[in-house]
Amino acid sequence: MADAELFAEIREAQARGERRVLATVADARGSTPRSPGAQLLLRPDGTFRGTIGGGCGEAEVWQEAMD
């Protein structure tokens, strides 16, 4: 996902008063599915762009974002 596209969507959503959650992998140790910098953009309707690796970590981010 291109940063320019991602941030354009965030700016447009903000201008319309819509919410978005952006999760970014800041650090990784050992064997991980995604490297630092991987991003996941979540929308209130449950649609998304990108991934931070799936599994338990991503599920926890989804849960926090939707609460």
Biopython code that builds the backbone (N, CA, C, O; Angstrom):
import numpy as np
from Bio.PDB.StructureBuilder import StructureBuilder

atoms = [
    (1, "MET", "N", (0.853, -1.158, 0.000)),
    (1, "MET", "CA", (0.000, 0.000, 0.000)),
    (1, "MET", "C", (0.903, 1.225, 0.000)),
    (1, "MET", "O", (1.796, 1.342, 0.839)),
    (2, "ALA", "N", (0.678, 2.110, -0.912)),
    (2, "ALA", "CA", (1.499, 3.312, -1.028)),
    (2, "ALA", "C", (1.137, 4.302, 0.075)),
    (2, "ALA", "O", (-0.039, 4.561, 0.328)),
    (3, "ASP", "N", (2.159, 4.852, 0.727)),
    (3, "ASP", "CA", (1.916, 5.812, 1.802)),
    (3, "ASP", "C", (1.052, 6.981, 1.346)),
    (3, "ASP", "O", (0.164, 7.419, 2.077)),
    (4, "ALA", "N", (1.305, 7.487, 0.147)),
    (4, "ALA", "CA", (0.538, 8.638, -0.346)),
    (4, "ALA", "C", (-0.947, 8.308, -0.428)),
    (4, "ALA", "O", (-1.781, 9.127, -0.042)),
    (5, "GLU", "N", (-1.291, 7.122, -0.923)),
    (5, "GLU", "CA", (-2.695, 6.709, -1.026)),
    (5, "GLU", "C", (-3.313, 6.532, 0.359)),
    (5, "GLU", "O", (-4.442, 6.954, 0.610)),
    (6, "LEU", "N", (-2.566, 5.912, 1.234)),
    (6, "LEU", "CA", (-3.054, 5.655, 2.583)),
    (6, "LEU", "C", (-3.351, 6.965, 3.304)),
    (6, "LEU", "O", (-4.429, 7.128, 3.876)),
    (7, "PHE", "N", (-2.414, 7.889, 3.279)),
    (7, "PHE", "CA", (-2.619, 9.148, 3.985)),
    (7, "PHE", "C", (-3.651, 10.029, 3.296)),
    (7, "PHE", "O", (-4.315, 10.827, 3.958)),
    (8, "ALA", "N", (-3.799, 9.902, 1.988)),
    (8, "ALA", "CA", (-4.868, 10.631, 1.288)),
    (8, "ALA", "C", (-6.225, 10.139, 1.784)),
    (8, "ALA", "O", (-7.128, 10.941, 2.021)),
    (9, "GLU", "N", (-6.372, 8.827, 1.941)),
    (9, "GLU", "CA", (-7.640, 8.293, 2.453)),
    (9, "GLU", "C", (-7.905, 8.788, 3.866)),
    (9, "GLU", "O", (-9.038, 9.136, 4.200)),
    (10, "ILE", "N", (-6.878, 8.821, 4.692)),
    (10, "ILE", "CA", (-7.047, 9.304, 6.068)),
    (10, "ILE", "C", (-7.470, 10.773, 6.073)),
    (10, "ILE", "O", (-8.382, 11.151, 6.808)),
    (11, "ARG", "N", (-6.822, 11.592, 5.268)),
    (11, "ARG", "CA", (-7.177, 13.020, 5.203)),
    (11, "ARG", "C", (-8.609, 13.212, 4.715)),
    (11, "ARG", "O", (-9.350, 14.024, 5.269)),
    (12, "GLU", "N", (-9.005, 12.464, 3.676)),
    (12, "GLU", "CA", (-10.360, 12.581, 3.132)),
    (12, "GLU", "C", (-11.399, 12.146, 4.163)),
    (12, "GLU", "O", (-12.435, 12.792, 4.316)),
    (13, "ALA", "N", (-11.119, 11.053, 4.865)),
    (13, "ALA", "CA", (-12.042, 10.576, 5.896)),
    (13, "ALA", "C", (-12.163, 11.608, 7.013)),
    (13, "ALA", "O", (-13.261, 11.882, 7.497)),
    (14, "GLN", "N", (-11.047, 12.170, 7.414)),
    (14, "GLN", "CA", (-11.056, 13.180, 8.472)),
    (14, "GLN", "C", (-11.872, 14.398, 8.048)),
    (14, "GLN", "O", (-12.624, 14.949, 8.851)),
    (15, "ALA", "N", (-11.732, 14.816, 6.805)),
    (15, "ALA", "CA", (-12.485, 15.969, 6.294)),
    (15, "ALA", "C", (-13.987, 15.710, 6.320)),
    (15, "ALA", "O", (-14.777, 16.641, 6.480)),
    (16, "ARG", "N", (-14.386, 14.439, 6.163)),
    (16, "ARG", "CA", (-15.807, 14.071, 6.194)),
    (16, "ARG", "C", (-16.283, 13.736, 7.604)),
    (16, "ARG", "O", (-17.458, 13.425, 7.802)),
    (17, "GLY", "N", (-15.388, 13.797, 8.578)),
    (17, "GLY", "CA", (-15.749, 13.477, 9.953)),
    (17, "GLY", "C", (-15.826, 11.987, 10.224)),
    (17, "GLY", "O", (-16.448, 11.566, 11.199)),
    (18, "GLU", "N", (-15.206, 11.187, 9.380)),
    (18, "GLU", "CA", (-15.214, 9.730, 9.538)),
    (18, "GLU", "C", (-13.963, 9.279, 10.290)),
    (18, "GLU", "O", (-12.919, 9.929, 10.255)),
    (19, "ARG", "N", (-14.105, 8.156, 10.964)),
    (19, "ARG", "CA", (-12.996, 7.607, 11.746)),
    (19, "ARG", "C", (-12.198, 6.592, 10.944)),
    (19, "ARG", "O", (-12.728, 5.905, 10.071)),
    (20, "ARG", "N", (-10.927, 6.514, 11.257)),
    (20, "ARG", "CA", (-10.033, 5.482, 10.740)),
    (20, "ARG", "C", (-9.050, 5.144, 11.852)),
    (20, "ARG", "O", (-8.753, 5.984, 12.701)),
    (21, "VAL", "N", (-8.546, 3.913, 11.846)),
    (21, "VAL", "CA", (-7.482, 3.512, 12.760)),
    (21, "VAL", "C", (-6.322, 3.039, 11.908)),
    (21, "VAL", "O", (-6.496, 2.209, 11.015)),
    (22, "LEU", "N", (-5.138, 3.566, 12.182)),
    (22, "LEU", "CA", (-3.932, 3.164, 11.473)),
    (22, "LEU", "C", (-3.008, 2.480, 12.460)),
    (22, "LEU", "O", (-2.572, 3.090, 13.436)),
    (23, "ALA", "N", (-2.709, 1.216, 12.210)),
    (23, "ALA", "CA", (-1.769, 0.461, 13.034)),
    (23, "ALA", "C", (-0.500, 0.246, 12.223)),
    (23, "ALA", "O", (-0.557, -0.122, 11.049)),
    (24, "THR", "N", (0.641, 0.477, 12.852)),
    (24, "THR", "CA", (1.930, 0.335, 12.189)),
    (24, "THR", "C", (2.845, -0.530, 13.042)),
    (24, "THR", "O", (2.947, -0.317, 14.250)),
    (25, "VAL", "N", (3.508, -1.497, 12.432)),
    (25, "VAL", "CA", (4.500, -2.309, 13.139)),
    (25, "VAL", "C", (5.710, -1.412, 13.385)),
    (25, "VAL", "O", (6.358, -0.963, 12.440)),
    (26, "ALA", "N", (6.012, -1.155, 14.654)),
    (26, "ALA", "CA", (7.121, -0.271, 15.007)),
    (26, "ALA", "C", (8.427, -1.036, 15.180)),
    (26, "ALA", "O", (9.501, -0.506, 14.896)),
    (27, "ASP", "N", (8.340, -2.279, 15.645)),
    (27, "ASP", "CA", (9.535, -3.076, 15.908)),
    (27, "ASP", "C", (9.160, -4.540, 15.791)),
    (27, "ASP", "O", (8.008, -4.909, 16.021)),
    (28, "ALA", "N", (10.107, -5.362, 15.443)),
    (28, "ALA", "CA", (9.866, -6.806, 15.346)),
    (28, "ALA", "C", (11.127, -7.536, 15.781)),
    (28, "ALA", "O", (12.244, -7.118, 15.474)),
    (29, "ARG", "N", (10.928, -8.627, 16.497)),
    (29, "ARG", "CA", (12.057, -9.444, 16.949)),
    (29, "ARG", "C", (11.821, -10.878, 16.546)),
    (29, "ARG", "O", (10.694, -11.371, 16.594)),
    (30, "GLY", "N", (12.876, -11.541, 16.153)),
    (30, "GLY", "CA", (12.761, -12.938, 15.764)),
    (30, "GLY", "C", (12.016, -13.086, 14.450)),
    (30, "GLY", "O", (11.985, -12.174, 13.623)),
    (31, "SER", "N", (11.425, -14.238, 14.280)),
    (31, "SER", "CA", (10.691, -14.545, 13.057)),
    (31, "SER", "C", (9.281, -13.966, 13.155)),
    (31, "SER", "O", (8.488, -14.387, 13.998)),
    (32, "THR", "N", (8.976, -13.010, 12.300)),
    (32, "THR", "CA", (7.662, -12.375, 12.298)),
    (32, "THR", "C", (7.124, -12.332, 10.878)),
    (32, "THR", "O", (7.900, -12.300, 9.923)),
    (33, "PRO", "N", (5.793, -12.332, 10.725)),
    (33, "PRO", "CA", (5.224, -12.318, 9.374)),
    (33, "PRO", "C", (5.394, -10.986, 8.653)),
    (33, "PRO", "O", (5.374, -10.951, 7.422)),
    (34, "ARG", "N", (5.559, -9.896, 9.386)),
    (34, "ARG", "CA", (5.711, -8.577, 8.752)),
    (34, "ARG", "C", (6.864, -7.819, 9.395)),
    (34, "ARG", "O", (7.174, -8.009, 10.571)),
    (35, "SER", "N", (7.481, -6.974, 8.619)),
    (35, "SER", "CA", (8.616, -6.173, 9.075)),
    (35, "SER", "C", (8.139, -4.841, 9.640)),
    (35, "SER", "O", (7.004, -4.432, 9.394)),
    (36, "PRO", "N", (9.003, -4.157, 10.402)),
    (36, "PRO", "CA", (8.654, -2.814, 10.851)),
    (36, "PRO", "C", (8.254, -1.939, 9.664)),
    (36, "PRO", "O", (8.863, -1.986, 8.595)),
    (37, "GLY", "N", (7.225, -1.153, 9.883)),
    (37, "GLY", "CA", (6.702, -0.294, 8.822)),
    (37, "GLY", "C", (5.432, -0.831, 8.185)),
    (37, "GLY", "O", (4.720, -0.086, 7.512)),
    (38, "ALA", "N", (5.131, -2.117, 8.385)),
    (38, "ALA", "CA", (3.892, -2.688, 7.840)),
    (38, "ALA", "C", (2.705, -1.956, 8.462)),
    (38, "ALA", "O", (2.725, -1.621, 9.646)),
    (39, "GLN", "N", (1.672, -1.709, 7.654)),
    (39, "GLN", "CA", (0.544, -0.924, 8.141)),
    (39, "GLN", "C", (-0.796, -1.575, 7.835)),
    (39, "GLN", "O", (-0.962, -2.284, 6.843)),
    (40, "LEU", "N", (-1.747, -1.306, 8.726)),
    (40, "LEU", "CA", (-3.120, -1.771, 8.601)),
    (40, "LEU", "C", (-4.030, -0.580, 8.856)),
    (40, "LEU", "O", (-3.964, 0.038, 9.918)),
    (41, "LEU", "N", (-4.877, -0.256, 7.888)),
    (41, "LEU", "CA", (-5.849, 0.827, 8.025)),
    (41, "LEU", "C", (-7.224, 0.198, 8.175)),
    (41, "LEU", "O", (-7.685, -0.523, 7.289)),
    (42, "LEU", "N", (-7.879, 0.471, 9.302)),
    (42, "LEU", "CA", (-9.199, -0.093, 9.590)),
    (42, "LEU", "C", (-10.271, 0.975, 9.482)),
    (42, "LEU", "O", (-10.093, 2.111, 9.922)),
    (43, "ARG", "N", (-11.393, 0.581, 8.882)),
    (43, "ARG", "CA", (-12.546, 1.474, 8.751)),
    (43, "ARG", "C", (-13.660, 0.987, 9.688)),
    (43, "ARG", "O", (-13.706, -0.195, 10.027)),
    (44, "PRO", "N", (-14.552, 1.887, 10.106)),
    (44, "PRO", "CA", (-15.620, 1.501, 11.035)),
    (44, "PRO", "C", (-16.516, 0.373, 10.528)),
    (44, "PRO", "O", (-17.088, -0.365, 11.330)),
    (45, "ASP", "N", (-16.647, 0.231, 9.202)),
    (45, "ASP", "CA", (-17.512, -0.825, 8.664)),
    (45, "ASP", "C", (-16.812, -2.181, 8.593)),
    (45, "ASP", "O", (-17.388, -3.151, 8.102)),
    (46, "GLY", "N", (-15.568, -2.253, 9.084)),
    (46, "GLY", "CA", (-14.835, -3.515, 9.104)),
    (46, "GLY", "C", (-13.979, -3.762, 7.879)),
    (46, "GLY", "O", (-13.233, -4.740, 7.842)),
    (47, "THR", "N", (-14.065, -2.903, 6.876)),
    (47, "THR", "CA", (-13.189, -3.056, 5.719)),
    (47, "THR", "C", (-11.812, -2.507, 6.086)),
    (47, "THR", "O", (-11.669, -1.765, 7.058)),
    (48, "PHE", "N", (-10.810, -2.875, 5.306)),
    (48, "PHE", "CA", (-9.444, -2.523, 5.674)),
    (48, "PHE", "C", (-8.535, -2.473, 4.458)),
    (48, "PHE", "O", (-8.895, -2.915, 3.367)),
    (49, "ARG", "N", (-7.349, -1.924, 4.674)),
    (49, "ARG", "CA", (-6.257, -1.937, 3.693)),
    (49, "ARG", "C", (-5.013, -2.392, 4.425)),
    (49, "ARG", "O", (-4.730, -1.917, 5.524)),
    (50, "GLY", "N", (-4.272, -3.300, 3.832)),
    (50, "GLY", "CA", (-3.004, -3.730, 4.397)),
    (50, "GLY", "C", (-3.143, -4.804, 5.451)),
    (50, "GLY", "O", (-4.226, -5.342, 5.682)),
    (51, "THR", "N", (-2.018, -5.105, 6.089)),
    (51, "THR", "CA", (-1.975, -6.094, 7.160)),
    (51, "THR", "C", (-0.743, -5.834, 8.011)),
    (51, "THR", "O", (0.267, -5.324, 7.526)),
    (52, "ILE", "N", (-0.839, -6.189, 9.279)),
    (52, "ILE", "CA", (0.335, -6.132, 10.140)),
    (52, "ILE", "C", (0.779, -7.542, 10.504)),
    (52, "ILE", "O", (1.547, -7.734, 11.447)),
    (53, "GLY", "N", (0.300, -8.516, 9.761)),
    (53, "GLY", "CA", (0.791, -9.874, 9.918)),
    (53, "GLY", "C", (-0.232, -10.927, 10.265)),
    (53, "GLY", "O", (0.100, -12.111, 10.306)),
    (54, "GLY", "N", (-1.459, -10.538, 10.514)),
    (54, "GLY", "CA", (-2.485, -11.526, 10.838)),
    (54, "GLY", "C", (-2.297, -12.080, 12.242)),
    (54, "GLY", "O", (-1.567, -11.513, 13.055)),
    (55, "GLY", "N", (-2.954, -13.174, 12.510)),
    (55, "GLY", "CA", (-2.802, -13.851, 13.789)),
    (55, "GLY", "C", (-3.343, -13.071, 14.974)),
    (55, "GLY", "O", (-4.165, -12.167, 14.830)),
    (56, "CYS", "N", (-2.854, -13.451, 16.154)),
    (56, "CYS", "CA", (-3.342, -12.880, 17.417)),
    (56, "CYS", "C", (-3.084, -11.386, 17.529)),
    (56, "CYS", "O", (-3.942, -10.645, 18.007)),
    (57, "GLY", "N", (-1.923, -10.939, 17.097)),
    (57, "GLY", "CA", (-1.597, -9.516, 17.197)),
    (57, "GLY", "C", (-2.543, -8.655, 16.393)),
    (57, "GLY", "O", (-3.033, -7.634, 16.877)),
    (58, "GLU", "N", (-2.800, -9.069, 15.160)),
    (58, "GLU", "CA", (-3.710, -8.298, 14.315)),
    (58, "GLU", "C", (-5.138, -8.372, 14.862)),
    (58, "GLU", "O", (-5.867, -7.380, 14.822)),
    (59, "ALA", "N", (-5.534, -9.524, 15.366)),
    (59, "ALA", "CA", (-6.877, -9.672, 15.944)),
    (59, "ALA", "C", (-7.056, -8.738, 17.141)),
    (59, "ALA", "O", (-8.131, -8.168, 17.330)),
    (60, "GLU", "N", (-6.013, -8.583, 17.944)),
    (60, "GLU", "CA", (-6.091, -7.685, 19.099)),
    (60, "GLU", "C", (-6.235, -6.228, 18.650)),
    (60, "GLU", "O", (-6.992, -5.461, 19.245)),
    (61, "VAL", "N", (-5.511, -5.857, 17.606)),
    (61, "VAL", "CA", (-5.632, -4.499, 17.064)),
    (61, "VAL", "C", (-7.051, -4.272, 16.559)),
    (61, "VAL", "O", (-7.644, -3.227, 16.829)),
    (62, "TRP", "N", (-7.604, -5.247, 15.823)),
    (62, "TRP", "CA", (-8.983, -5.135, 15.318)),
    (62, "TRP", "C", (-9.950, -4.924, 16.479)),
    (62, "TRP", "O", (-10.810, -4.046, 16.423)),
    (63, "GLN", "N", (-9.809, -5.727, 17.528)),
    (63, "GLN", "CA", (-10.721, -5.645, 18.673)),
    (63, "GLN", "C", (-10.661, -4.269, 19.320)),
    (63, "GLN", "O", (-11.697, -3.660, 19.589)),
    (64, "GLU", "N", (-9.462, -3.781, 19.567)),
    (64, "GLU", "CA", (-9.304, -2.456, 20.176)),
    (64, "GLU", "C", (-9.877, -1.367, 19.277)),
    (64, "GLU", "O", (-10.516, -0.434, 19.761)),
    (65, "ALA", "N", (-9.654, -1.481, 17.980)),
    (65, "ALA", "CA", (-10.121, -0.467, 17.032)),
    (65, "ALA", "C", (-11.642, -0.417, 16.958)),
    (65, "ALA", "O", (-12.219, 0.659, 16.802)),
    (66, "MET", "N", (-12.285, -1.552, 17.066)),
    (66, "MET", "CA", (-13.735, -1.609, 16.908)),
    (66, "MET", "C", (-14.482, -1.303, 18.202)),
    (66, "MET", "O", (-15.698, -1.113, 18.183)),
    (67, "ASP", "N", (-13.772, -1.253, 19.317)),
    (67, "ASP", "CA", (-14.421, -0.924, 20.606)),
    (67, "ASP", "C", (-14.704, 0.548, 20.722)),
    (67, "ASP", "O", (-15.243, 0.995, 21.734)),
]
sb = StructureBuilder()
sb.init_structure("model")
sb.init_model(0)
sb.init_chain("A")
sb.init_seg("    ")
for serial, (resi, resn, name, xyz) in enumerate(atoms, 1):
    if name == "N":
        sb.init_residue(resn, " ", resi, " ")
    sb.init_atom(name, np.array(xyz, "f"), 0.0, 1.0, " ", f" {name:<3s}", serial, name[0])
structure = sb.get_structure()
